[in-house]
Amino acid sequence: MIFAAGKIGTLSLPNRLVRSATAERMADADGRPTPQLLSLYQGLASGGVGLIITGHMYVHPSGKASPEMTGIHSDELIPALAELTAAVHCKGGHIVAQLNHGGMQCSPEAVTGTLAPSAIAAPFLRQPAREITVSEINDLIQAFSQAARRAREAGFDGVQIHGAHGYLISQFLSPFSNHRSDEWGGELQARTRFLRAVCQAIREQVGPRYPVLIKLGVRDGIAGGLTAEEGLSVVAELESMGLDAVEVSGGIGGVRNLNVRPNIRAGVDEAYFRPLAHQARKVTRLPILLVGGLRSRRMMEDVLASGDADFVSLSRPLLCEPDLPKRMLLDLQEQSSCISANRCWVDRQGEGIACKCRIGVAHRKARRKGSVSS
Ligand SMILES: Cc1cc2nc3c(=O)[nH]c(=O)nc-3n(C[C@H](O)[C@H](O)[C@H](O)COP(=O)(O)O)c2cc1C
């Protein structure tokens, strides 16, 4: 089933493998993509993944999470972004832009003084955030919709709203970070208002046929955070918000253990958000993308065959081996060589993400072929 064609709204895809958004940190100070980023996307497209979702892109300067985050906040970036999409399309690939505002999780190197639904300081935040004003809320709703328009103009095949991992949209959804007493906070319906407004504003800009996806944090996994029950109620509403697909995720970025779990072993602790996807399937007719610890072809097939998800998304495995989809198609490889050591994060500002276990991977592959002794 992995290599069966699939559809997300009006977007036809050649297979069910998705590159989940992965912040590459390969843009210049203005948010302009570097040649390094272009070549990373070309490598993914040549490697056979059906859909590439970009690393998160900031829709407004106040939402820049890291100094090298890609921008989509200004019309000036459209030509450079168009070069990216053209590079992917000429390799036969498809690419969707992930739209984000970092809110309270923006690093001090990128933004001085962060915004959140309510003023907040927490051990995993690098700087305290102040409460966003209603006028700023309205500006940011427009910023998301203008970013979606730019994505369409730059040739992206769709957009994905980042509604997970403790960034601004998930901060609004979560009672951990949203203590507002006005119409933007309180009960779940009010905490969902910001997401609803963003979806509506995006649809007004891009029209009814342009693919709009969401990555949703269905549960925060921290004390006082969004529960799975609440997250699933949001999932149930997504179709009426005009969205075309949901990627099921969870956790808070600064607390990486739930979202980007370490040491995943194929066949043992794979697909850690599958139970949430299974529940989500009961409350939505939208296509579901499942991310989180998918490592073996057997597990991917099982997830798809069970109907728990329609697409499987991979982040770290495609950083490790961008050609994994092609190798699986050709029966050259049954599982990812990624050992989820979580060494792909940027250690030094300006270096961009990379799989630092690659040398180990090459060694293991050679050993399997018998050319290297252990
Ligand atoms: C280096 C790195 C950067 C990431 N950046 C993003 C991002 O920009 N947006 C996002 O939604 N998720 C991001 N994630 C999370 C992944 O998309 C994915 O949800 C998570 O890594 C689990 O999938 P995996 O086991 O296939 O890696 C990132 C993960 C890593 C390791």
The ligand as an ORCA input file, in Angstrom:
! r2SCAN-3c Opt
* xyz 0 1
  C      15.668     18.263     13.621
  C      14.161     18.225     13.688
  C      13.421     19.331     13.295
  C      12.028     19.292     13.329
  N      11.314     20.370     12.872
  C       9.968     20.307     12.792
  C       9.235     21.351     12.167
  O       9.777     22.320     11.646
  N       7.892     21.233     12.150
  C       7.231     20.141     12.672
  O       5.998     20.089     12.599
  N       7.912     19.133     13.239
  C       9.256     19.175     13.294
  N       9.958     18.127     13.804
  C       9.231     16.925     14.272
  C       9.123     15.896     13.146
  O       8.378     16.375     12.041
  C       8.430     14.606     13.633
  O       7.132     14.950     14.062
  C       9.197     13.901     14.748
  O      10.590     13.955     14.518
  C       8.822     12.418     14.845
  O       8.979     11.776     13.600
  P      10.255     10.815     13.249
  O      10.284      9.719     14.284
  O       9.967     10.313     11.878
  O      11.458     11.642     13.340
  C      11.358     18.134     13.790
  C      12.111     17.021     14.187
  C      13.494     17.052     14.123
  C      14.262     15.813     14.527
*
